[in-house]
């Protein structure tokens, strides 16, 4: 007669999901958004020639996307919190991909502008949701800062490849190719998302009055910058009234789309302003120099894209380097340093004219990219660290809304200057950008002077207690701070087996 003893299987704790798929999905989505911007800038002259539109139409090709993106970012952060970052991100990628196809098939300027607006709406959902995915996947601040740098690096790689890819597609095929290239990238962004756990839904009421007044104010302000003239002055006055109405609405709302109390935090206020200056300098200069290379120097779209390659090719490496600097010295140093380098680069570009050697022009763009790329990742990480986790989507939407608004207004203002003379607009745009960055660099000195966590663990003192079989267990000694006790049956090296050491126990300490 035999008996079977059933030993219960050990319970294996379920491991935490890997953060890799969430980071990969977020990087691909951000790359898709930034690629669209850099690709379209190079293709603008070809779009104007094919659709028979002037500088005003080309400005709206950029700003129809940027304006909607900036305006809806205010609510899309709360939307990502409300429906879950993973759901919001997936829906945004699908709509963005379909809108890109509509842009490529547009028969005229009105259809193109409508499809660009839909692209902007989808990108507004994707952008804060992608950052919220990173925030959810990485709980440790140090790892999160590195993940944000990789997220930004995905965008900078797209910025680097965008002008060259856009120039090649426009020269070899048509400007329509710069939109069709988004189709395979959109499908690729959905693949890792399938492995990401569903995000938790958080209560985040939508502020429709605040969203409507903000959208109307930004639209009026952009119209004033693009159109100018008497209509522009009327639009500017309307923008001021609408902006005042927006502030009044937000001050009375229980759950505003822009919590004005966030700006009482010095880190939030400074990072938002610095992000805006960064966008004015970088995206404004890409727009103006794209026109300068093609309309003044007479380069093809591919030639203009290659002129940007030294500038954009270093951005990804600089993003990763800034993450290491922020981990060692804190966010303030790389933020201030990057802005100072960008200002120096902008002032150095004042010497550029039609007679400047082309190689020198391309190299003179490098300091601007180095400075902008070095300051942006720690700026975003500092912003996310300054707000609680439940406000991550809202904070990300606010920061990126201001950045996109600043970039769109830079294109509107600099484009209006370029409509008269591209060469003269170049120097004026450089001075405006340098002045804005100088102010925010000085303001960044108010950021906290604190070092980032190094996560270095204090050496642990290990105490091994050895006892013989059959000997009653002695009461454990009092544990001291930083001491870890390990019980073992085997005696340590140098102690004979079976012989008690020091009355039944022997301490062996080591580090």
C-alpha positions in Angstrom: 0.0 0.0 0.0 1.6 3.2 -1.0 0.7 6.7 -0.2 1.4 9.8 -2.3 2.3 13.0 -0.7 1.2 15.9 -2.8 3.6 18.9 -2.6 2.0 22.1 -3.7 3.8 23.8 -6.6 5.6 26.9 -5.6 3.7 30.1 -6.4 5.7 32.0 -8.9 5.0 35.7 -8.6 4.0 37.3 -11.9 6.7 39.5 -13.2 6.1 43.1 -14.0 5.5 43.7 -17.7 8.5 44.9 -19.6 8.6 48.6 -20.3 10.3 48.1 -23.6 7.1 47.8 -25.8 5.6 51.0 -24.3 8.8 52.9 -25.0 9.1 51.5 -28.5 5.5 52.5 -29.3 5.9 56.0 -27.8 9.2 56.5 -29.7 7.6 55.5 -33.1 4.6 57.7 -32.5 6.7 60.8 -31.6 9.0 60.0 -34.6 5.9 59.9 -36.8 4.8 63.4 -35.6 8.2 65.0 -36.0 8.9 63.4 -39.3 5.8 64.9 -40.7 6.9 68.4 -39.8 10.4 68.2 -41.1 9.4 66.4 -44.3 6.7 68.9 -45.2 9.0 72.0 -44.6 11.4 70.8 -47.4 8.5 70.1 -49.8 6.8 73.5 -49.4 8.1 75.1 -52.6 7.0 72.0 -54.6 3.5 72.2 -53.0 3.3 75.9 -53.9 4.2 75.3 -57.5 1.9 72.3 -58.0 -1.1 73.8 -56.2 -0.4 77.4 -57.4 -0.4 79.0 -54.0 1.9 81.7 -52.6 3.6 82.2 -49.3 0.3 82.6 -47.4 -0.9 79.3 -48.6 2.4 77.6 -47.7 2.2 79.1 -44.2 -1.3 77.6 -43.7 0.0 74.2 -44.9 2.3 74.2 -41.9 0.0 76.1 -39.4 -3.3 74.2 -40.2 -1.5 71.2 -38.7 0.4 73.1 -35.9 -2.6 75.2 -34.8 -5.0 72.3 -34.3 -2.2 70.3 -32.7 -1.4 73.0 -30.2 -5.0 73.9 -29.4 -6.2 70.3 -28.9 -3.1 69.3 -26.9 -4.7 71.2 -24.0 -7.6 68.8 -23.7 -5.9 65.7 -25.1 -3.7 65.3 -22.1 -6.8 65.1 -19.9 -8.4 62.8 -22.5 -5.3 60.5 -22.2 -5.8 60.4 -18.5 -9.6 59.8 -18.8 -9.7 57.0 -21.4 -6.3 55.6 -20.7 -3.0 56.5 -22.5 -2.8 53.2 -24.4 -6.3 53.5 -25.9 -5.9 57.2 -26.7 -2.5 56.5 -28.4 -3.8 53.7 -30.5 -6.8 55.7 -31.8 -4.5 58.7 -32.5 -2.1 56.6 -34.6 -4.9 55.1 -36.7 -6.5 58.5 -37.5 -3.1 60.1 -38.2 -2.2 57.4 -40.7 -5.6 57.7 -42.5 -5.2 61.5 -42.6 -1.7 61.2 -44.1 -3.2 59.2 -46.9 -5.8 61.9 -47.5 -3.1 64.6 -47.6 -1.2 62.6 -50.3 -4.4 62.3 -52.3 -5.6 65.9 -51.9 -6.7 67.4 -55.3 -6.2 71.0 -54.1 -5.2 73.4 -51.3 -8.5 73.3 -49.4 -8.6 69.5 -49.3 -4.9 69.5 -48.2 -5.5 72.0 -45.4 -8.5 70.0 -44.1 -6.5 66.8 -44.1 -3.6 68.6 -42.3 -6.0 69.8 -39.6 -7.2 66.2 -39.1 -3.5 65.2 -38.8 -3.0 67.8 -36.2 -6.0 66.6 -34.2 -4.7 63.0 -34.2 -1.1 64.1 -33.3 -2.6 66.1 -30.4 -4.0 62.8 -29.0 -0.8 60.9 -29.7 1.8 63.2 -28.2 0.7 63.5 -24.5 -0.4 59.8 -24.6 3.0 58.7 -25.7 4.7 60.6 -22.8 2.1 59.2 -20.4 2.9 55.7 -21.6 6.6 56.3 -20.7 5.5 57.8 -17.3 3.5 54.7 -16.6 6.1 52.2 -17.7 9.0 53.6 -15.7 8.3 54.3 -12.1 12.0 55.0 -11.2 12.9 58.7 -11.8 16.3 57.9 -13.1 15.2 55.3 -15.6 12.3 57.5 -16.6 14.7 60.3 -17.4 16.7 58.0 -19.6 13.5 56.7 -21.2 12.4 60.3 -21.9 15.7 60.9 -23.6 15.2 57.9 -25.8 11.7 59.1 -26.6 13.1 62.4 -27.6 15.9 60.7 -29.6 13.3 58.9 -31.7 11.9 62.3 -32.6 15.3 63.7 -33.3 16.2 60.8 -35.6 13.0 61.5 -37.5 14.0 65.2 -37.7 17.4 64.2 -39.0 16.0 61.9 -41.7 13.0 64.1 -42.6 14.7 66.8 -44.7 16.7 64.2 -46.6 13.8 61.8 -47.1 11.5 64.6 -48.0 13.9 66.1 -50.5 14.5 62.7 -52.1 10.8 61.9 -52.3 10.0 65.3 -53.7 12.8 65.3 -56.2 12.4 61.7 -57.4 8.6 61.5 -57.2 6.3 64.3 -55.9 5.5 66.2 -52.8 2.7 63.7 -52.2 5.3 61.1 -51.3 6.1 63.0 -48.1 2.7 62.1 -46.8 2.5 58.5 -48.1 5.7 57.7 -46.2 3.6 57.9 -42.9 1.5 54.9 -43.8 4.1 52.1 -43.1 5.4 54.0 -40.0 1.9 54.3 -38.6 1.3 50.6 -38.9 4.7 49.9 -37.3 3.8 52.1 -34.3 0.7 49.8 -33.6 2.8 46.6 -33.4 4.5 47.2 -30.0 1.4 48.8 -28.7 -0.4 45.4 -28.8 2.0 44.2 -26.1 1.4 47.1 -23.7 -0.9 46.6 -20.8 -4.1 48.6 -20.8 -3.6 51.9 -19.1 -5.6 52.8 -16.0 -8.4 55.3 -16.5 -8.2 58.3 -14.2 -11.0 60.8 -13.6 -10.2 63.9 -15.7 -13.2 66.0 -16.6 -13.0 67.8 -20.0 -13.3 71.6 -20.0 -15.2 72.4 -23.2 -15.5 76.2 -22.5 -11.8 76.5 -21.9 -11.0 74.3 -24.9 -13.2 76.4 -27.2 -11.9 79.8 -26.1 -8.3 78.6 -26.3 -8.8 77.3 -29.8 -10.5 80.5 -30.9 -7.7 82.6 -29.4 -4.9 80.6 -31.0 -6.7 80.7 -34.4 -7.2 84.4 -34.3 -3.6 85.0 -33.2 -2.3 82.7 -36.1 -4.5 84.4 -38.6 -3.2 87.8 -37.5 0.4 86.7 -37.9 -0.2 85.0 -41.3 -2.5 87.4 -43.0 -1.4 90.8 -41.6 -2.9 94.0 -42.9 -6.1 95.5 -41.5 -7.7 92.0 -41.1 -4.7 91.0 -39.1 -5.0 93.9 -36.7 -8.7 93.0 -36.1 -7.7 89.4 -35.6 -5.1 90.4 -33.1 -7.6 92.4 -31.1 -10.0 89.4 -31.2 -7.2 87.2 -30.0 -6.5 89.4 -27.0 -10.2 89.4 -26.0 -10.5 85.7 -26.4 -7.4 85.1 -24.4 -8.7 87.2 -21.6 -12.0 85.2 -21.8 -10.0 82.0 -21.6 -8.2 83.1 -18.4 -11.5 84.1 -16.9 -13.1 80.8 -17.7 -10.1 78.8 -16.4 -10.0 80.8 -13.1 -13.7 79.8 -12.4 -13.6 76.2 -13.6 -13.3 73.4 -11.0 -11.4 71.3 -13.4 -9.8 73.6 -16.0 -8.1 72.5 -19.2 -5.1 74.5 -18.1 -4.7 74.4 -14.3 -3.4 77.9 -13.7 -2.1 76.9 -10.3 0.6 74.8 -12.1 2.4 78.0 -13.0 2.9 78.8 -9.3 5.6 76.1 -9.5 8.8 77.7 -10.7 9.9 74.6 -12.5 6.7 74.4 -14.5 6.7 78.1 -15.5 10.4 78.0 -16.5 10.3 74.8 -18.5 7.2 75.9 -20.4 8.8 79.2 -21.4 12.1 77.4 -22.3 10.2 74.9 -24.3 8.5 77.7 -26.3 11.8 79.4 -27.0 13.4 76.2 -28.1 10.6 75.6 -30.6 10.8 79.2 -31.9 14.5 78.9 -32.6 14.6 75.4 -34.0 11.4 75.1 -36.1 11.4 78.7 -37.1 15.0 78.4 -38.5 14.2 75.1 -40.3 11.3 76.9 -42.0 13.3 80.0 -43.0 16.5 78.2 -44.0 14.4 75.7 -46.1 13.1 78.6 -48.1 16.5 80.3 -48.2 18.3 77.2 -49.6 15.7 76.7 -52.4 14.6 80.2 -53.3 17.9 82.2 -52.7 20.6 79.5 -53.4 18.5 77.7 -56.0 19.0 74.2 -54.5 16.6 71.4 -55.2 14.5 69.9 -52.5 17.1 67.1 -52.0 19.9 69.6 -51.9 18.1 71.6 -49.3 17.5 68.4 -47.2 21.2 67.5 -47.4 22.1 71.0 -46.1 20.3 70.2 -42.9 21.9 66.8 -42.5 25.0 68.0 -40.4 22.6 69.9 -38.2 20.0 67.2 -37.6 22.3 64.2 -37.7 23.8 65.0 -34.3 20.6 65.5 -32.4 20.0 61.9 -31.3 23.5 61.6 -29.7 23.1 65.0 -28.1 19.8 63.9 -26.5 21.4 60.8 -24.9 24.4 62.9 -23.7 22.1 65.4 -22.1 20.4 62.5 -20.2 23.7 61.5 -18.7 24.5 65.1 -17.8 21.1 65.5 -16.1 21.5 62.2 -14.2 24.9 63.5 -12.8 24.3 67.2 -12.3 20.6 67.7 -12.3 18.4 69.2 -15.0 19.4 72.9 -14.6 22.9 72.6 -15.9 22.0 71.0 -19.3 19.0 73.2 -19.7 21.0 76.4 -19.3 24.0 75.1 -21.2 21.9 74.0 -24.1 20.2 77.4 -24.4 23.4 79.3 -24.2 25.0 77.2 -27.0 21.8 77.7 -29.1 22.0 81.5 -28.7 25.7 81.4 -29.8 24.7 79.4 -32.8 21.9 81.8 -33.8 24.2 84.8 -33.5 26.9 83.0 -35.6 24.3 82.4 -38.4 24.0 86.2 -38.9 27.1 86.0 -41.2 25.3 83.7 -43.6 24.3 85.2 -47.0 24.2 84.0 -50.6 28.0 84.3 -50.9 28.8 82.1 -47.9 30.2 78.7 -48.9 27.5 76.1 -48.7 29.6 73.8 -46.5 30.1 76.7 -44.0 26.4 77.3 -44.0 25.6 73.7 -43.2 28.2 73.6 -40.4 27.0 76.9 -38.9 23.6 75.3 -38.3 25.2 72.7 -36.0 25.5 74.7 -32.8 21.8 75.6 -32.9 21.0 71.9 -33.1 23.4 71.0 -30.4 22.0 73.5 -28.0 18.4 72.7 -28.7 18.9 69.0 -28.5 21.0 69.2 -25.3 18.3 71.2 -23.4 15.1 69.6 -24.5 15.1 66.1 -22.8 16.0 67.3 -19.3 13.5 70.1 -19.8 10.7 67.6 -20.4 11.9 65.3 -17.6 12.0 68.3 -15.1 8.5 69.2 -16.1 7.2 65.7 -15.4 9.0 65.5 -12.1 7.5 68.7 -11.0 3.9 67.4 -11.2 2.2 64.4 -9.5 1.7 61.2 -11.5 -2.0 61.8 -12.0 -1.2 65.1 -13.7 1.3 63.6 -16.1 -1.0 63.7 -19.2 -2.2 67.2 -18.4 1.3 68.5 -17.9 2.6 66.9 -21.0 -0.3 68.3 -23.0 0.4 71.8 -21.6 4.1 71.7 -22.3 3.7 70.5 -25.8 0.8 72.8 -26.6 3.0 75.8 -25.7 5.9 74.4 -27.7 3.7 73.7 -30.8 2.0 77.1 -30.5 5.4 78.8 -30.3 6.7 76.9 -33.3 3.5 77.7 -35.4 3.7 81.3 -34.5 7.3 81.4 -35.5 6.5 80.0 -38.9 3.7 82.5 -39.3 5.8 85.5 -38.3 8.9 84.5 -40.1 7.0 83.5 -43.2 5.3 86.9 -43.3 8.8 88.5 -43.2 10.0 86.1 -45.9 7.1 87.0 -48.2 8.9 90.3 -48.7 12.5 89.2 -48.7 13.9 85.8 -47.6 17.4 87.2 -47.1 16.3 90.1 -44.9 13.8 87.9 -43.0 16.7 85.5 -42.2 18.6 88.0 -40.0 15.5 89.4 -38.3 14.3 85.9 -37.5 17.7 85.0 -36.0 17.7 88.0 -33.7 14.1 87.3 -32.5 15.0 83.7 -31.7 18.3 84.6 -30.0 16.5 87.3 -27.8 13.8 84.9 -26.8 16.3 82.1 -25.9 18.5 84.6 -23.9 15.5 85.5 -21.7 14.6 81.9 -21.0 18.2 80.9 -20.3 18.4 83.6 -17.6 15.0 82.4 -16.2 16.3 78.8 -16.2 18.9 79.8 -13.6 16.0 79.8 -11.1 15.5 76.1 -11.5 16.3 74.1 -8.3 20.0 73.5 -7.8 19.7 69.8 -7.0 21.6 66.8 -8.2 19.7 64.0 -9.8 19.4 60.7 -7.9 22.4 58.5 -8.6 20.7 55.3 -7.3 24.0 54.1 -5.9 23.3 51.6 -3.2 25.2 51.8 0.1 27.4 48.8 0.7 25.6 46.3 2.8 27.2 44.6 5.7 26.4 40.9 5.6 26.4 38.9 8.8 26.4 35.1 8.4 25.2 33.0 11.4 26.2 29.4 11.3 24.7 26.8 13.7 25.1 23.1 14.0 22.3 20.6 13.4 20.5 19.8 16.6 21.7 22.7 18.5 19.0 25.0 19.7 18.8 28.2 17.8 20.2 31.1 19.7 18.3 34.3 19.9 19.3 36.5 17.0 21.5 39.5 17.8 20.0 42.9 17.5 20.2 44.1 13.9 22.0 47.3 13.1 21.1 49.7 10.3 22.6 48.5 7.0 23.1 44.9 8.2 21.6 41.9 6.5 21.6 38.6 8.3 21.9 35.3 6.5 21.4 31.9 8.2 23.4 29.0 6.8 24.0 25.4 7.7 27.5 25.2 6.2 30.4 26.7 8.2 32.3 29.5 6.5 35.8 28.9 5.2 38.3 28.4 7.9 35.8 26.9 10.4 35.7 23.1 10.9 32.4 21.5 10.1 30.5 20.3 13.2 32.6 22.4 15.7 30.7 25.3 17.3 32.4 28.6 16.9 32.0 30.9 19.9 29.3 28.9 21.6 27.1 27.8 18.8 27.5 30.7 16.4 30.3 32.5 14.6 29.9 35.9 13.0 31.7 36.5 9.7 31.3 40.1 8.4 32.1 41.2 4.9 31.0 43.8 2.4 
